[in-house]
Structure formats: C-alpha cells, structure tokens
Amino acid sequence: MSKKLIALIGVPVGIIFISIIVLTGSYNSLVSKDESVKQANSKIEVALQRRG
C-alpha cells in the first residue's frame, strides 16, 4: 500500500476513534453527575420523612 492510501484511511479512522473516546468520557461524566443528583435527592427525601 502506498503512504497516501494509508493516510487516507488512517486519518478518518483516527478521528473516529478519538471522537468515540471523547463521547464515552462525556457520557460517563453525565452518568456520574446524574447519580450525584439522585443521591442528593434521596437525602432530601429521607430528611422530609423524618420531619413527619
């Protein structure tokens, strides 16, 4: 294979690979933040139940 063909295939594959890594990291961050919100809401519910 010529270097030009490798570059034409490699660059888009590299961009797609990096995009997948970035999107996966963003998704994991959003899931973590969602779990934090659920935990905080749970603490509020417990406090409200204790009050009566």
DSSP file (Angstrom, degrees, kcal/mol; ACC not computed):
  #  RESIDUE AA STRUCTURE BP1 BP2  ACC     N-H-->O    O-->H-N    N-H-->O    O-->H-N    TCO  KAPPA ALPHA  PHI   PSI    X-CA   Y-CA   Z-CA
    1    1 A M              0   0    0      0, 0.0     2,-0.1     0, 0.0     0, 0.0   0.000 360.0 360.0 360.0 147.0    0.0    0.0    0.0
    2    2 A S     >  -     0   0    0      1,-0.1     4,-2.0     4,-0.0     5,-0.2  -0.468 360.0-117.0 -83.3 159.5    1.2    3.5   -0.7
    3    3 A K  H  > S+     0   0    0      1,-0.2     4,-2.3     2,-0.2     5,-0.2   0.838 114.9  57.5 -64.0 -32.7    1.7    6.0    2.1
    4    4 A K  H  > S+     0   0    0      2,-0.2     4,-2.3     1,-0.2    -1,-0.2   0.910 106.8  47.4 -65.5 -42.0   -1.1    8.2    0.6
    5    5 A L  H  > S+     0   0    0      2,-0.2     4,-1.8     1,-0.2     5,-0.2   0.898 111.1  51.2 -66.5 -40.8   -3.6    5.4    0.8
    6    6 A I  H  X S+     0   0    0     -4,-2.0     4,-3.4     1,-0.2     5,-0.2   0.910 111.7  47.8 -62.2 -41.6   -2.6    4.6    4.4
    7    7 A A  H  X S+     0   0    0     -4,-2.3     4,-2.2     1,-0.2    -2,-0.2   0.898 109.1  53.4 -65.9 -40.2   -3.0    8.3    5.3
    8    8 A L  H  < S+     0   0    0     -4,-2.3    -1,-0.2     1,-0.2    -2,-0.2   0.827 120.0  33.6 -65.3 -30.8   -6.4    8.5    3.6
    9    9 A I  H  X S+     0   0    0     -4,-1.8     4,-1.6    -5,-0.1    -2,-0.2   0.856 118.6  51.5 -88.9 -40.7   -7.7    5.5    5.6
   10   10 A G  H  X S+     0   0    0     -4,-3.4     4,-2.7    -5,-0.2     5,-0.2   0.872 103.3  55.5 -68.7 -40.4   -5.8    6.2    8.8
   11   11 A V  H  X S+     0   0    0     -4,-2.2     4,-2.5    -5,-0.2     5,-0.2   0.948 110.7  42.7 -63.9 -50.4   -6.7    9.8    9.4
   12   12 A P  H  > S+     0   0    0      0, 0.0     4,-2.5     0, 0.0    -1,-0.2   0.904 115.2  50.8 -62.6 -38.3  -10.5    9.3    9.3
   13   13 A V  H  X S+     0   0    0     -4,-1.6     4,-2.5     2,-0.2    -2,-0.2   0.916 111.2  48.9 -63.9 -41.4  -10.2    6.1   11.4
   14   14 A G  H  X S+     0   0    0     -4,-2.7     4,-2.6     2,-0.2     5,-0.2   0.906 111.0  49.4 -63.1 -42.7   -8.1    8.1   14.0
   15   15 A I  H  X S+     0   0    0     -4,-2.5     4,-2.3     2,-0.2    -2,-0.2   0.913 112.3  47.9 -63.9 -42.8  -10.6   10.9   14.1
   16   16 A I  H  X S+     0   0    0     -4,-2.5     4,-2.3     2,-0.2    -2,-0.2   0.918 111.8  50.4 -63.5 -43.3  -13.5    8.5   14.6
   17   17 A F  H  X S+     0   0    0     -4,-2.5     4,-2.0     1,-0.2    -2,-0.2   0.924 112.2  46.1 -61.6 -46.3  -11.5    6.7   17.4
   18   18 A I  H  X S+     0   0    0     -4,-2.6     4,-2.4     1,-0.2    -1,-0.2   0.893 111.3  53.2 -64.7 -39.4  -10.7    9.9   19.2
   19   19 A S  H  X S+     0   0    0     -4,-2.3     4,-2.7     1,-0.2     5,-0.2   0.902 107.7  50.8 -61.9 -41.3  -14.4   11.0   18.9
   20   20 A I  H  X S+     0   0    0     -4,-2.3     4,-2.3     2,-0.2    -1,-0.2   0.908 110.2  49.7 -63.3 -41.6  -15.6    7.8   20.4
   21   21 A I  H  X S+     0   0    0     -4,-2.0     4,-2.2     2,-0.2    -2,-0.2   0.927 112.9  46.6 -63.0 -44.8  -13.2    8.2   23.3
   22   22 A V  H  X S+     0   0    0     -4,-2.4     4,-2.3     1,-0.2    -2,-0.2   0.921 113.7  47.8 -64.4 -44.6  -14.3   11.8   23.9
   23   23 A L  H  X S+     0   0    0     -4,-2.7     4,-2.5     2,-0.2    -1,-0.2   0.877 110.7  51.7 -65.8 -37.6  -18.0   10.9   23.7
   24   24 A T  H  X S+     0   0    0     -4,-2.3     4,-2.5    -5,-0.2    -1,-0.2   0.917 110.5  48.6 -64.4 -43.1  -17.6    7.9   26.1
   25   25 A G  H  X S+     0   0    0     -4,-2.2     4,-2.0     2,-0.2    -2,-0.2   0.898 111.8  49.3 -63.1 -41.0  -15.9   10.2   28.6
   26   26 A S  H  X S+     0   0    0     -4,-2.3     4,-2.2     2,-0.2    -2,-0.2   0.914 111.3  49.4 -64.6 -43.0  -18.6   12.8   28.3
   27   27 A Y  H  X S+     0   0    0     -4,-2.5     4,-2.4     1,-0.2    -2,-0.2   0.923 110.5  49.9 -63.1 -44.5  -21.3   10.1   28.8
   28   28 A N  H  X S+     0   0    0     -4,-2.5     4,-2.2     1,-0.2    -1,-0.2   0.876 109.9  51.7 -63.1 -36.8  -19.6    8.7   31.8
   29   29 A S  H  X S+     0   0    0     -4,-2.0     4,-2.3     2,-0.2    -1,-0.2   0.911 109.9  48.8 -64.9 -42.6  -19.3   12.2   33.3
   30   30 A L  H  X S+     0   0    0     -4,-2.2     4,-2.3     2,-0.2    -2,-0.2   0.890 110.7  50.4 -65.1 -39.2  -23.1   12.8   32.8
   31   31 A V  H  X S+     0   0    0     -4,-2.4     4,-2.2     2,-0.2    -1,-0.2   0.911 110.2  50.5 -64.3 -42.1  -24.0    9.4   34.3
   32   32 A S  H  X S+     0   0    0     -4,-2.2     4,-1.8     1,-0.2    -2,-0.2   0.912 111.5  47.3 -62.3 -43.5  -21.8   10.3   37.4
   33   33 A K  H  X S+     0   0    0     -4,-2.3     4,-2.1     2,-0.2    -1,-0.2   0.880 110.1  53.3 -66.3 -37.8  -23.5   13.7   37.8
   34   34 A D  H  X S+     0   0    0     -4,-2.3     4,-2.3     1,-0.2    -2,-0.2   0.905 108.2  50.0 -63.1 -41.6  -26.9   12.1   37.4
   35   35 A E  H  X S+     0   0    0     -4,-2.2     4,-2.2     2,-0.2    -1,-0.2   0.868 108.5  53.1 -65.3 -36.2  -26.1    9.6   40.2
   36   36 A S  H  X S+     0   0    0     -4,-1.8     4,-2.3     2,-0.2    -1,-0.2   0.903 109.4  48.7 -64.2 -41.2  -24.9   12.5   42.4
   37   37 A V  H  X S+     0   0    0     -4,-2.1     4,-2.5     2,-0.2    -2,-0.2   0.913 111.0  50.0 -64.9 -42.8  -28.2   14.3   41.9
   38   38 A K  H  X S+     0   0    0     -4,-2.3     4,-2.1     2,-0.2    -2,-0.2   0.895 110.8  49.9 -62.5 -39.9  -30.2   11.1   42.7
   39   39 A Q  H  X S+     0   0    0     -4,-2.2     4,-1.9     2,-0.2    -2,-0.2   0.915 111.4  47.9 -65.9 -42.9  -28.2   10.7   45.9
   40   40 A A  H  X S+     0   0    0     -4,-2.3     4,-1.8     1,-0.2    -2,-0.2   0.903 111.5  50.7 -64.3 -40.6  -28.8   14.2   46.9
   41   41 A N  H  X S+     0   0    0     -4,-2.5     4,-2.4     1,-0.2    -1,-0.2   0.872 107.5  54.1 -64.3 -37.1  -32.5   13.9   46.2
   42   42 A S  H  X S+     0   0    0     -4,-2.1     4,-2.3     1,-0.2    -1,-0.2   0.897 106.3  51.6 -63.7 -40.5  -32.6   10.7   48.3
   43   43 A K  H  X S+     0   0    0     -4,-1.9     4,-2.2     2,-0.2    -1,-0.2   0.886 109.5  50.3 -63.8 -38.2  -31.1   12.6   51.2
   44   44 A I  H  X S+     0   0    0     -4,-1.8     4,-2.4     2,-0.2    -2,-0.2   0.924 109.4  50.9 -64.8 -44.1  -33.7   15.2   50.9
   45   45 A E  H  X S+     0   0    0     -4,-2.4     4,-2.1     1,-0.2    -2,-0.2   0.902 110.3  49.4 -60.4 -42.1  -36.5   12.6   50.8
   46   46 A V  H  X S+     0   0    0     -4,-2.3     4,-1.9     1,-0.2    -1,-0.2   0.913 110.9  49.7 -64.3 -42.7  -35.1   11.0   54.0
   47   47 A A  H  X S+     0   0    0     -4,-2.2     4,-1.4     1,-0.2    -2,-0.2   0.895 111.0  49.4 -64.0 -39.6  -34.9   14.3   55.8
   48   48 A L  H  X S+     0   0    0     -4,-2.4     4,-1.0     1,-0.2    -1,-0.2   0.874 109.7  51.4 -67.9 -36.3  -38.5   15.1   54.8
   49   49 A Q  H  < S+     0   0    0     -4,-2.1     3,-0.2     1,-0.2    -1,-0.2   0.859 106.7  54.3 -68.6 -34.6  -39.7   11.7   56.0
   50   50 A R  H  < S+     0   0    0     -4,-1.9    -1,-0.2     1,-0.2    -2,-0.2   0.846 101.6  59.8 -66.5 -33.5  -38.0   12.2   59.4
   51   51 A R  H  <        0   0    0     -4,-1.4    -1,-0.2    -5,-0.1    -2,-0.2   0.818 360.0 360.0 -68.3 -29.7  -39.8   15.5   59.8
   52   52 A G     <        0   0    0     -4,-1.0    -3,-0.2    -3,-0.2    -2,-0.1   0.478 360.0 360.0 139.4 360.0  -43.1   13.9   59.7
